[in-house]
Amino acid sequence: MTSPTLSAPLATSTSSRAQSSCGPARPTALIVILSLWLVVFFASLFAPPLLDDADATHANAARNMVLTGDLVTLKVNGIRYLEKAALPYWLDAISFRIFGFNTFAAHLPQALGVLLLALLGFHWSRRAYGDRAGFYTGIFVLTSAGVFLFTRIYIPEVLLSLFILVALYCLLRVLEKTTTHPSVHAYTMWAALAFAVLTKGLVALVFFGGAAMIYLLISGEWRNLGKTKPVSGFLLFLLIAAPWHILAGLRNTGGMNGHGFFWFYFVNEHFLRFLGKRYPKDYNKLPGYLFWSLHLVWLFPWSLFSPVAIIQGWRLRQLRPTPTGSSFSTGTSWLLLIYAALVLIFFSISTNQEYYTFPAYLAILALMAAALVRSEFSYEEDPTSRRWITAGHATYTVIGIAAAAALVYGLWSSRNLPFVPDIGELLAHRGVGDYTLSMSHFFDLTGPSFAALRLPATLAALAFAFGPAIAWWLRSRKRHLASTTAIALTSTIFLVAAHIALIRFAPMLSSANLAQKILRLEDDHLVSRDSQVLLFGDQAYGSSIPFYLGKIVYLVDGRSTSMLFGSTFPDAPPIFLTHDQMLKDWGSGPRKILFVPLEKRDEVDRLLGNNKIPLAETSGKALFTDRPLDHPSNHQ
């Protein structure tokens, strides 16, 4: 069903039927959406390898599930990992079972989550605002910088977004008078909410519950609360969400100061994290001006039309949702606005990372899509919106020309420089913000590294040089659908280029190649498979190594961050060594293979001096061993 309700606030010169149908047909729109997903997200599942830190850490937890069959207690490198909810790891474990332990399998659930999020946005907006708005919402999701950027590593935000927004959509459908099966939508709402809690904990209840309660109060729909099946639905919610939490609490007791899962997961990871007092403190908080302004980047290029959305929203402020007369369109606009505002305000107060507000992206993009469609339909009669659309295109074109010029200059200046596969050797390696913010590594990029990025730089330069100008030209000729699609295609090419660049950065961001070096030495019988692999420092520095080796590694001075609380349980394996213990055993007993991240090279050089044999080095990271390599005949 395609709703014509978008036409209500439009200029009266345009009929509602024409407005709702003035967009690609449903099959065509779905083909375009699926094609964008295949090009941007599916094609990127195969490379680069799993990245160090959160990406490989989470994959290690899922791998442990597959190998041990324990679906309750998350473990990383043999240590309890109690700070995360289980559902994302269950999905990864299923993927590993089907496709094996590889990058494709690790990231497939998240990529499918992006596709489902885009399809949800398409269906919801199409029903609320019409064909074109539905199409726009779908392509906005798939071509926004933040959606792409924050799905390069396996974090649960996209799944959390999907489940919460499914629950909110079902809430509106339950309250809609024309819904044919309200009970189905009600129980789907409760189930989706349970899955959201199993994805990222109690914050799902805060976002869904807060948005739902405010909307029900504003609209007066609280009188119809019985339609949501509050008793039986809540029992279904508990049936899905409660068992894992109860079992995790019962199976994980006796940690630090007698604390177990219940304290660490609920108190430490929820309330103390919100207050910025989480133990251990290993997160930064974005300054307020950056927190808000960076959303112009995360939602780029569609954030260029945010003034149009603000203008259209202000004009529609008098449309109030009511229990008897509100349309699905009006209800959608209010609910999405309330929900997005709640997410943004919540994380502006709390400890945050750049990607924490990801759950608000679809809501904001859907509202932007609806506002842009309204402005397109009233383009001739509404000079204010027309000026702001023109300003958006002008800004995009200027940004495109500037970016293209910078890229062309970089290509020209590096034309005589040799291609260096290991781009990490050319970077500045400055510890901006101590790398506790996820985007800090962008500050490492320096001029000499540009020679390694010629292909992605060329693609991006071509996209920026022509795409924005073509989109503006199409808009000036009132070919609005073609213009907006041109922006999406420009962004698609840029995102493909960005992913190629990410592959170039793989030696710096992942230690998979060093793990492969160890496996080759074992296959060539130059080191024993019983050799002890040691990581110097926190496991996040080289978390991809235990994943690709498929075994537990020792951590030297690595009893920190995500490994700290789990290490206090009495049955934790003895994998933690001090540097004194490493020095005592270095050169005796089983062979030692030591991974050293760039940040710890100077410290290791002081400790071991020349008493180490280098095996491999990449992007400043190194492998050392404590004795000469074996002769192959020793293993035969």
Beta strands, then each sheet from edge to edge (+ up, - down):
strand 1: 75-76
strand 2: 79-80
strand 3: 532-536
strand 4: 554-556
strand 5: 576-577
strand 6: 592-596
strand 7: 613-618
strand 8: 621-625
sheet 1: 1+ 2-
sheet 2: 5+ 4+ 3+ 6+ 8- 7+
end
